[in-house]
Every structure is written in structure tokens, then in C-alpha cells.
Amino acid sequence: MTTVYGIRNCDTVKKARAWLDAAGVTYDFNDYKTAGIDAERLRRWVDRLGWEALLNRAGTTFRKLPDADKTGLDADRAIALMLAQPSMVKRPVIERGDVLLVGFKPDAWAERFQAPSGSVE
């Protein structure tokens, strides 16, 4: 099963979902704005990918933080920020079995979603 995590109105998430739809990939969608993000799941992501890959430091929410909140970040502080403001999690995050992808990169997605027969699942 494929799960897409993101924010419904995010342009990148819209592009990613359109790509998945066009590829015929079925998925569940978890909207951070309405459902939040589970602390245990976020910790697993950070353990696998590092907090730097998941924290959206380019976004408005992060940029508006006081400087004291943006300096000296480590995994625990980054996780606390992302839990408090889920829009700080980069989008989309895709979970599919052992596959964990962050951001919409069509070339990388095409490789990951290829079925053994050469068709997209």
C-alpha cells in the first residue's frame, strides 16, 4: 500500500498526486493540516532519512520562526518543530513498503514505482 503525506493545497503535492493518478498508482492520502503527523512515524522517518531531509527550512512557516528556534537544531528539536507545525515537514512524503521518498522527483518516482514487468503499478 502506498500512502502520500502532505498538504492538500500544496502545489507540489497536487503535482505528485496527479503523477500517481496518471501512473495508475492507488494510494491513501494523509493531510498534515487535518490529520497531523504521528510522532512515532515522524521519528522513524528521521531515523531513516535524517531530520535535515524532512525539515522544510525554505518554507514560510520555518522562515517566520524566531532565530532562537532556528539555530542549534538537532533531531529532537526538529521533530518538535515539525510536530508543532506539520507544514514544516517537506512534502510530499511517500511510504510504500520499505520505500520512503521525500519531495516530488518524477525520475526517481518512475524508478520506484516500476513493476517487475516494466509497467507502472
Steps between C-alpha positions, in 0.01 A plus 500: 500500500616850414432794731558861403558748782471871431269798485207487259547855370878476452587535130773235523261255665243571227761421232608186683142375537429572133813302406390205716148514355636508143728206583206302637649480850237466770578673826360634824548868569582642844457878521730647766266796544200288594649176637835623633802274502559214740806554722612138474475502121692829479772359725531192273535727197767707674684182605502382136561824313629752753312805620676718243322315217158550659505852646385755245731789584409683178132530591326805640414332831866426578623838378255680731634322810705703746873462436539321834271221374696463175850476643664199661256255349536130563268207436294548816451874449419453131243232582342726762473780243347270237249357748398849613478628142450209256535740206873495582521139378621489139235385259400259386627204698421164341497172690473183300620188676870556566512798263502848655516798264505871584413766244367457150769381260332338198814315383564343840131419536488329161780266616333425834154441359608275212351154521729203423322456167603851398158655548414747772302346783 
